[in-house]
Amino acid sequence: MNNKSQNSQNSKPSKPLVTDGVFIRLTGTEVCRKVFFKDILYIIRSGDYIDIHTATFEKPFRIKNAICTLEERLVERGFMKIHRSHIVNLWKVEEISKDFITIGGKHISISPALFAEIWEKLIVLDNKWR
């Protein structure tokens, strides 16, 4: 193998051309469906899998992947890890309390250690909780 092909195999992947979403392989098929970042409500880790809940599909997409891998791609698009197993789309937050965020009518637990950081990212008019 020559150096040129060896270097291309060892190099990091380039930035994806599609920047408005991700393609997710549908279970048991070779078909990949595009899911727009704007449609993702929240992501929950469940063991070795992550469930991606969207506004446009009734059932979550379940994929075998590390949550940190997806977090790296989502953080610059308005997403935030609010618990070791939860990532939320901050644009979709309906309510916030010290214990949970509500998105799509579902309460999602907040890590107490991350509450102040979450609070700072959202525009909140009443500062009494701090």
C-alpha positions, 0 to 999 in steps of 0.5 A: 500500500502506498503512503497516499492511500495509507494517509487517507485511511488514517486521517479523520473524516472530513466535515459532513456536507449535510449540515442541517441533519443526520441520516439514521439507518432504519432498523433491519434495512439498508435505508437511511432516513434524514432527520433534521436537527430542528426536528429533534426534541431530545435524546435519551441514552438507554444502555448501549443505545440512544433514542432520538425523539423527534417532532416529526416521527411518532416513534423514536429512532433507536441507534447503537451509538455513544451519546457523546459522539452525537453530543459533539455534533449537536452542541453547536446547533443549540443542543445541550447535555442536561444529564449524563443520559439526556441531550435536549434541543434548547430551542424546544424547551417549554418549561424549566424547573430545578429538577426537569425540563419539559419538551413535547409534554415530557419531563426530562430530568436535569442534573443538579450540577448542570442546572446553573449552566442550563439556566444561563443558556436560556433567557429567563426573566426571573432570577429568584431560583439562583 
